[in-house]
Amino acid sequence: MKLTRAGRRLATVIMTAVAVMILCFAERSTKIVAPSPLPYNPPSPLPYNPPAAVTDTARDGRVDINAAGLEELMSLPGIGAVRAQAILDDREANGPFRYPEDLLRVKGIGEGVLGGILDQITTGG
């Protein structure tokens, strides 16, 4: 069977289209799909049991922010009832403060408040 010039063009177009489709499907089936990432479960904070009412306050005059209660925290300048409670809540949720500067993680305590009490606080360790 002899094809005319138009028939040959049509056959070429059809074969090219089929080849493109085959390549697209072949590429799609060989793509490596990355597995979905595992969900991140952050470690839970270690339980913290503050020591009894005895703190370092009597020894050197500084307030131990890991052992102080609400009233003792309120004795610090710039720390009222709301900020003192925020310190207690943060300490319970995240564990003890390792450094006095860790107070910056407490909502309502910024550089200014921390600078005013830094020489009056300790972390007990």
KEMI-98107 format. One record per atom (N, C-alpha, C): x, y, z. Coordinates in steps of 0.05 Angstrom, whole numbers, padded with zeros to 5 digits, always signed. Layout:
residues N
XYZ
...
end
This chain:
residues 125
+00017-00023+00000
+00000+00000+00000
+00018+00025+00000
+00012+00042-00019
+00028+00065-00022
+00013+00089-00010
+00027+00105+00008
+00014+00128+00021
+00020+00153+00005
+00001+00170+00005
+00005+00196-00008
+00022+00213+00011
+00029+00236+00001
+00045+00254+00017
+00030+00262+00042
+00005+00268+00040
-00012+00276+00063
-00015+00252+00082
-00017+00228+00071
-00020+00204+00088
+00006+00199+00104
+00029+00204+00091
+00054+00201+00106
+00057+00221+00128
+00049+00246+00123
+00049+00266+00144
+00031+00258+00167
+00008+00249+00160
-00011+00240+00181
+00000+00217+00197
+00012+00198+00184
+00024+00175+00198
+00047+00184+00216
+00063+00203+00206
+00085+00214+00222
+00075+00228+00247
+00054+00244+00244
+00042+00259+00267
+00031+00239+00287
+00017+00219+00277
+00005+00199+00296
+00027+00184+00311
+00048+00175+00296
+00069+00160+00309
+00084+00177+00329
+00088+00203+00323
+00101+00221+00342
+00084+00225+00367
+00058+00228+00364
+00040+00231+00386
+00041+00207+00404
+00040+00183+00392
+00041+00158+00407
+00067+00156+00422
+00089+00163+00409
+00116+00161+00422
+00117+00180+00446
+00106+00204+00443
+00106+00223+00466
+00089+00213+00488
+00066+00201+00482
+00049+00190+00503
+00063+00167+00518
+00076+00150+00503
+00091+00128+00515
+00113+00138+00534
+00127+00158+00524
+00148+00170+00541
+00137+00183+00566
+00115+00197+00564
+00103+00209+00587
+00094+00189+00608
+00081+00167+00598
+00072+00147+00617
+00095+00132+00629
+00116+00127+00613
+00139+00113+00624
+00153+00130+00645
+00155+00156+00640
+00168+00174+00660
+00151+00176+00685
+00125+00177+00682
+00108+00179+00705
+00109+00154+00722
+00112+00131+00711
+00112+00106+00726
+00139+00101+00739
+00160+00114+00729
+00187+00109+00741
+00195+00130+00760
+00178+00150+00765
+00185+00171+00784
+00186+00159+00812
+00207+00167+00827
+00210+00158+00854
+00194+00177+00872
+00175+00166+00886
+00159+00181+00904
+00171+00180+00932
+00178+00202+00943
+00190+00203+00970
+00169+00195+00990
+00177+00179+01009
+00157+00172+01030
+00150+00196+01046
+00126+00196+01057
+00117+00219+01073
+00134+00219+01098
+00141+00243+01107
+00158+00245+01131
+00143+00235+01156
+00158+00224+01174
+00146+00214+01198
+00137+00238+01215
+00115+00235+01229
+00107+00258+01246
+00127+00263+01268
+00131+00288+01274
+00150+00295+01295
+00136+00297+01322
+00144+00281+01340
+00133+00282+01367
+00155+00292+01386
+00154+00318+01394
+00175+00328+01412
+00174+00313+01438
+00198+00310+01450
+00198+00297+01476
+00184+00312+01497
+00171+00298+01515
+00157+00312+01536
+00177+00321+01557
+00171+00343+01570
+00190+00353+01590
+00191+00334+01614
+00215+00333+01626
+00218+00316+01649
+00202+00326+01673
+00191+00309+01689
+00176+00318+01712
+00194+00334+01731
+00183+00355+01742
+00199+00372+01760
+00184+00375+01786
+00197+00367+01807
+00186+00370+01833
+00204+00391+01848
+00194+00415+01851
+00210+00435+01865
+00216+00427+01894
+00238+00435+01904
+00245+00428+01932
+00225+00442+01951
+00226+00434+01976
+00209+00445+01996
+00214+00475+01999
+00201+00488+02017
+00202+00517+02020
+00229+00529+02025
+00249+00512+02031
+00276+00522+02036
+00288+00530+02010
+00296+00555+02007
+00309+00564+01983
+00335+00578+01990
+00350+00586+01969
+00375+00600+01973
+00371+00629+01981
+00347+00638+01983
+00342+00667+01989
+00355+00675+02015
+00352+00658+02036
+00363+00665+02062
+00393+00665+02061
+00405+00649+02044
+00434+00646+02044
+00448+00670+02031
+00439+00679+02007
+00453+00701+01994
+00435+00723+01985
+00410+00723+01992
+00392+00744+01986
+00379+00743+01959
+00387+00724+01942
+00376+00722+01915
+00352+00702+01915
+00334+00706+01897
+00311+00689+01895
+00316+00666+01875
+00312+00642+01884
+00316+00618+01866
+00290+00616+01850
+00292+00621+01824
+00268+00621+01807
+00258+00593+01802
+00273+00572+01809
+00264+00545+01806
+00250+00534+01831
+00252+00548+01853
+00240+00539+01878
+00221+00559+01890
+00222+00584+01881
+00206+00605+01893
+00176+00601+01887
+00160+00609+01906
+00132+00609+01903
+00122+00636+01892
+00096+00639+01890
+00084+00662+01878
+00092+00688+01893
+00090+00688+01919
+00096+00713+01934
+00126+00720+01932
+00143+00700+01933
+00171+00705+01932
+00179+00717+01904
+00167+00706+01883
+00172+00717+01856
+00161+00746+01854
+00138+00751+01867
+00127+00778+01866
+00144+00798+01881
+00162+00789+01897
+00179+00808+01912
+00201+00820+01893
+00204+00809+01870
+00224+00819+01850
+00212+00844+01837
+00228+00864+01831
+00218+00888+01818
+00209+00882+01789
+00185+00892+01783
+00174+00888+01756
+00159+00862+01753
+00158+00845+01773
+00144+00820+01772
+00120+00822+01790
+00096+00823+01777
+00071+00824+01792
+00059+00796+01793
+00034+00795+01800
+00020+00770+01803
+00018+00755+01776
+00013+00769+01754
+00010+00757+01728
+00036+00745+01718
+00058+00760+01720
+00084+00750+01711
+00094+00728+01729
+00089+00730+01755
+00098+00709+01773
+00083+00683+01767
+00057+00685+01761
+00042+00661+01754
+00052+00650+01727
+00059+00668+01709
+00069+00658+01683
+00096+00643+01687
+00112+00653+01705
+00137+00639+01711
+00131+00611+01723
+00113+00609+01741
+00105+00583+01753
+00094+00565+01732
+00077+00575+01714
+00065+00559+01693
+00086+00548+01674
+00104+00566+01666
+00126+00558+01647
+00144+00537+01660
+00150+00541+01686
+00167+00522+01700
+00154+00495+01702
+00128+00494+01705
+00114+00469+01707
+00112+00456+01680
+00108+00472+01659
+00105+00461+01632
+00131+00452+01619
+00153+00467+01624
+00178+00463+01610
+00201+00454+01627
+00196+00451+01653
+00218+00443+01671
+00233+00466+01682
+00253+00461+01697
+00268+00483+01711
+00283+00500+01691
+00289+00524+01700
+00305+00543+01685
+00334+00536+01689
+00349+00532+01668
+00378+00525+01671
+00394+00550+01676
+00387+00572+01664
+00401+00597+01667
+00381+00619+01673
+00389+00640+01687
+00370+00662+01692
+00359+00674+01666
+00375+00674+01644
+00366+00685+01619
+00343+00668+01607
+00339+00644+01616
+00316+00628+01606
+00289+00640+01613
+00289+00660+01631
+00264+00673+01637
+00252+00688+01613
+00269+00693+01593
+00260+00706+01569
+00239+00689+01554
+00238+00663+01559
+00218+00646+01546
+00190+00650+01558
+00188+00664+01581
+00163+00669+01594
+00149+00693+01581
+00124+00690+01574
+00110+00712+01562
+00107+00735+01582
+00114+00759+01573
+00112+00783+01591
+00139+00791+01603
+00159+00774+01599
+00186+00781+01610
+00204+00785+01586
+00214+00810+01584
+00232+00817+01562
+00259+00825+01573
+00275+00836+01555
+00302+00844+01563
+00302+00864+01585
+00283+00883+01585
+00283+00904+01605
+00277+00893+01633
+00256+00876+01635
+00249+00865+01661
+00271+00847+01671
+00282+00830+01653
+00304+00812+01661
+00328+00828+01670
+00335+00849+01656
+00358+00866+01664
+00354+00878+01692
+00329+00883+01700
+00324+00895+01726
+00326+00875+01749
+00324+00849+01743
+00324+00829+01765
+00347+00810+01763
+00363+00812+01743
+00384+00792+01738
+00403+00788+01761
+00410+00810+01775
+00428+00807+01798
+00413+00798+01824
+00387+00794+01822
+00372+00786+01846
+00361+00758+01844
+00367+00744+01822
+00356+00717+01819
+00379+00696+01814
+00372+00672+01819
+00390+00649+01814
+00373+00625+01805
+00386+00606+01793
+00371+00582+01785
+00377+00559+01805
+00391+00565+01826
+00395+00546+01848
+00418+00527+01843
+00430+00527+01820
+00451+00508+01815
+00475+00522+01807
end
